[in-house]
Amino acid sequence: MTLIGKARRLTVVVGEDGTWHGKPLYSEIVHLAHAAGLAGASVFRGVVGYVGRGPGAGTDAS
């Protein structure tokens, strides 16, 4: 595959328990991206993190 022109990155954040038609949501997003002809897709598991000005849910940070 030869890529020409500018690229854009799309970030989608979903929980591990999310499903679509009985299958893991993250897996379905990757399959749909491939079927749509996107140049690539990856799934990363986040152990802990935050958005904005403070810790997110599920963290032990104060």
Summary of the structure (lengths in Angstrom):
residues: 62
radius of gyration: 15.2
end to end distance: 46.5
largest distance: 47.0
contacts: 77
relative contact order: 0.13
helix: 18%
strand: 13%
